[in-house]
Amino acid sequence: MPFVQRVVEPKFLSRTSLRDEDGRPKVTDEELQAVTNCTLSNALRQLASLVLLAEDIFSDLTCQLQEITERSKVARAKIEKINESVEKYDPKKVPVRK
């Protein structure tokens, strides 16, 4: 089962309480407009959270790609060194055992 690494918040856009802790209504009139405004503001919060997570993902990818670049440079240097050794090798100078 995969581990959750990132969570977009808020999960529920329209879940809001129109009453306070005492049970009195927070909004007396135009409750539909209040719910709509709350939903819109939560959607904007969710988009902002998504942008932050995308930035985090891309920064992680950048770090991983930089590490791959460094490893590739090291591998290329080793290959070039071996290639130079092979080019210097003269098979006629090597004694053959009988």
C-alpha positions as CSV (number, residue, x, y, z in Angstrom):
1,M,0.0,0.0,0.0
2,P,1.5,3.3,-1.0
3,F,2.3,6.0,1.6
4,V,0.6,9.3,1.3
5,Q,3.3,11.9,0.6
6,R,1.2,14.9,-0.2
7,V,-2.3,16.0,0.6
8,V,-4.3,18.7,-1.1
9,E,-6.4,20.7,1.4
10,P,-9.2,21.4,2.0
11,K,-10.7,18.1,0.9
12,F,-14.3,19.1,1.2
13,L,-15.1,22.4,-0.5
14,S,-18.8,22.9,0.5
15,R,-18.9,21.4,3.9
16,T,-19.4,24.4,6.2
17,S,-21.4,25.1,9.3
18,L,-23.9,27.9,9.0
19,R,-24.4,27.8,12.8
20,D,-22.0,28.6,15.6
21,E,-21.2,26.5,18.7
22,D,-24.3,27.7,20.5
23,G,-26.6,26.7,17.6
24,R,-27.3,30.2,16.5
25,P,-27.2,30.9,12.7
26,K,-24.1,32.6,11.6
27,V,-25.9,34.0,8.5
28,T,-29.4,35.3,8.8
29,D,-30.2,35.9,5.2
30,E,-28.9,34.8,1.8
31,E,-27.5,31.5,3.1
32,L,-27.1,30.2,-0.5
33,Q,-24.7,33.1,-1.2
34,A,-22.8,32.4,2.0
35,V,-22.4,28.8,1.0
36,T,-21.3,29.8,-2.5
37,N,-18.7,32.2,-1.2
38,C,-17.4,29.6,1.2
39,T,-17.2,27.0,-1.6
40,L,-15.4,29.5,-3.9
41,S,-12.9,30.5,-1.2
42,N,-12.2,26.8,-0.4
43,A,-11.7,26.1,-4.1
44,L,-9.1,28.8,-4.2
45,R,-7.4,27.4,-1.1
46,Q,-7.4,24.0,-2.7
47,L,-5.8,25.4,-5.9
48,A,-3.2,27.2,-3.8
49,S,-2.4,24.0,-2.0
50,L,-2.1,22.2,-5.4
51,V,0.3,24.8,-6.7
52,L,2.5,24.4,-3.6
53,L,2.5,20.6,-4.0
54,A,3.4,20.9,-7.7
55,E,6.3,23.2,-6.9
56,D,7.5,20.6,-4.3
57,I,7.2,17.8,-6.8
58,F,9.1,19.8,-9.5
59,S,11.9,20.8,-7.0
60,D,12.3,17.1,-6.0
61,L,12.5,16.1,-9.7
62,T,15.1,18.8,-10.3
63,C,17.3,17.5,-7.5
64,Q,17.0,13.9,-8.7
65,L,17.8,14.9,-12.3
66,Q,20.9,16.9,-11.1
67,E,22.0,13.7,-9.3
68,I,21.5,11.7,-12.4
69,T,23.5,14.3,-14.4
70,E,26.4,14.1,-12.0
71,R,26.4,10.3,-12.1
72,S,26.3,10.4,-15.9
73,K,29.3,12.7,-16.0
74,V,31.3,10.3,-13.7
75,A,30.3,7.3,-15.9
76,R,31.3,9.2,-19.1
77,A,34.7,10.1,-17.6
78,K,35.3,6.5,-16.7
79,I,34.3,5.4,-20.2
80,E,36.6,7.9,-21.8
81,K,39.5,6.8,-19.5
82,I,39.0,3.2,-20.5
83,N,38.7,4.2,-24.2
84,E,42.1,6.0,-24.0
85,S,43.6,2.9,-22.4
86,V,42.3,0.6,-25.1
87,E,43.5,3.0,-27.9
88,K,47.0,3.0,-26.3
89,Y,47.1,-0.8,-26.1
90,D,49.2,-2.4,-28.8
91,P,48.5,-6.1,-29.2
92,K,51.9,-6.7,-31.0
93,K,53.9,-5.8,-27.9
94,V,52.1,-8.3,-25.7
95,P,54.1,-11.6,-25.3
96,V,52.2,-14.7,-26.2
97,R,52.7,-17.7,-23.9
98,K,53.1,-21.2,-25.3
